[in-house]
Amino acid sequence: MLKAMFRSLSMLFLGLILLTGLLMGCASPQDDAIREVLQMQQDAWNAGDIETFMQGYLKSDSLRFAGSSGEIRGWQSTLERYHSVYPDRAAMGTLTFDLRDIRMLSNKHAMVFGAYALERENDQPTGLFTLILEYTGEGWRIVHDHTSADQIPDDVLENIE
């Protein structure tokens, strides 16, 4: 009797360990929704559609973008920056995101850390980014984007010196 009870408890314990492991390996619904936003951005970029790419950002004056060209505030200014830096498909290249970590900060805020790579005819820029996303009535939107190039382009270096 004692042996049978011990065996049952052991099986229950083993089952709980396996279930916990499975659940830890599953992405949360928030993670999936955030990944969808960034996949939409990647797809839009690769289609040469900056306006659709920008739908991943909160359309607000409070949006903050920080990159090699400095800090930019506001959705419209960020859109204009993208058009200025990437005036055509050749400049845009093919974008690939590598999402390395999605961390929920609260039920309405998340932080994403990742890497990007652009494949272009004459170069292959790469870098890292940290995004803060906020859950809005329209879904998850980027409210803060800090993107760093692995190597700062010469024309940007000239403006810094």
C-alpha positions in Angstrom: 0.0 0.0 0.0 2.8 2.4 1.0 4.7 1.4 -2.1 1.7 2.1 -4.4 1.2 5.5 -2.8 4.8 6.4 -3.2 4.7 5.4 -6.8 1.6 7.5 -7.4 3.2 10.6 -5.8 6.4 10.0 -7.8 4.4 9.9 -11.0 2.5 13.0 -10.1 5.7 14.8 -9.2 7.3 13.7 -12.5 4.3 14.9 -14.4 4.4 18.3 -12.8 8.1 18.7 -13.7 7.4 17.8 -17.3 4.4 20.1 -17.5 6.4 23.0 -16.0 9.2 22.4 -18.6 6.7 22.4 -21.4 5.0 25.6 -20.2 8.3 27.4 -19.8 9.2 26.6 -23.4 5.9 28.1 -24.7 5.7 31.7 -25.7 3.0 33.8 -23.9 0.2 35.3 -25.9 1.9 38.7 -25.3 5.2 37.4 -26.8 3.4 36.1 -29.8 1.6 39.4 -30.4 4.8 41.3 -30.0 6.6 39.0 -32.4 3.7 39.6 -34.9 4.3 43.3 -34.8 8.0 43.0 -35.5 7.4 40.4 -38.2 4.9 42.8 -39.8 7.7 45.5 -39.7 10.2 43.2 -41.2 7.8 42.2 -44.0 6.8 45.8 -44.7 10.5 46.9 -44.8 11.4 44.1 -47.2 8.4 45.2 -49.4 9.8 48.7 -49.5 6.9 50.0 -47.5 8.1 52.4 -44.8 4.6 53.7 -44.0 3.4 50.2 -43.1 6.6 49.6 -41.2 5.8 52.6 -39.1 2.5 51.1 -38.0 4.6 49.2 -35.5 5.3 52.5 -33.7 2.9 54.5 -31.5 1.6 57.4 -33.6 2.4 60.0 -31.0 4.7 62.9 -30.3 6.0 61.0 -27.3 7.7 58.3 -29.5 11.4 58.3 -29.0 14.0 56.9 -31.5 17.7 56.9 -30.6 20.2 55.8 -33.2 23.5 56.7 -34.8 22.1 60.0 -36.0 21.0 61.0 -32.5 17.6 61.3 -30.7 14.4 61.8 -32.6 11.1 62.6 -31.0 7.7 61.9 -32.4 6.1 59.6 -35.0 6.2 62.0 -37.9 9.9 63.0 -37.3 10.8 59.3 -37.1 8.9 58.6 -40.4 10.8 61.5 -42.0 14.1 60.2 -40.7 13.4 56.8 -42.2 12.6 58.4 -45.6 15.7 60.5 -45.5 18.1 57.7 -44.5 16.4 55.1 -46.7 15.2 57.0 -49.9 14.8 53.9 -52.1 14.7 50.1 -52.1 18.5 49.8 -52.7 19.2 51.8 -49.5 16.6 49.8 -47.6 18.0 46.4 -48.5 16.6 43.2 -47.0 16.0 43.3 -43.2 16.2 40.4 -40.8 15.4 40.7 -37.1 16.8 38.3 -34.5 14.6 38.7 -31.4 16.8 37.5 -28.5 14.7 38.4 -25.5 11.1 39.6 -24.9 10.6 40.6 -21.3 7.2 41.7 -19.9 7.7 44.7 -17.7 4.0 44.9 -16.8 0.8 43.8 -18.3 0.9 46.8 -20.7 4.7 47.2 -21.2 7.4 45.0 -22.7 11.1 45.2 -23.5 12.5 43.6 -26.6 16.3 43.1 -27.2 17.4 41.9 -30.5 19.7 42.3 -33.5 19.1 43.4 -37.0 20.9 42.8 -40.3 20.5 44.5 -43.6 21.5 42.8 -46.8 22.4 45.4 -49.5 24.3 45.3 -52.7 27.4 47.2 -51.3 27.3 46.5 -47.6 25.6 44.4 -44.9 25.1 46.7 -41.8 24.2 45.0 -38.6 23.4 46.1 -35.1 21.5 45.7 -31.9 18.3 47.3 -30.6 16.3 47.6 -27.5 12.6 48.4 -27.8 10.0 49.4 -25.3 6.5 48.5 -26.4 3.2 49.5 -24.9 -0.1 47.8 -25.2 -2.7 50.2 -26.7 -6.2 49.9 -28.0 -4.6 49.1 -31.4 -2.4 46.4 -30.0 1.3 46.5 -29.1 3.2 49.6 -30.3 6.8 50.6 -30.0 7.2 53.7 -27.8 11.0 53.8 -27.5 13.5 52.4 -30.0 17.2 52.5 -29.3 19.1 51.0 -32.2 22.9 50.9 -32.4 24.9 50.0 -35.5 27.8 47.6 -35.0 30.0 50.0 -36.9 29.2 53.7 -37.2 29.1 54.8 -40.9 31.8 57.3 -42.0 29.3 60.0 -42.9 27.9 59.9 -39.3 31.3 59.9 -37.8 32.2 63.1 -39.8 29.2 64.8 -38.1 30.2 63.7 -34.6 33.8 64.9 -34.8 
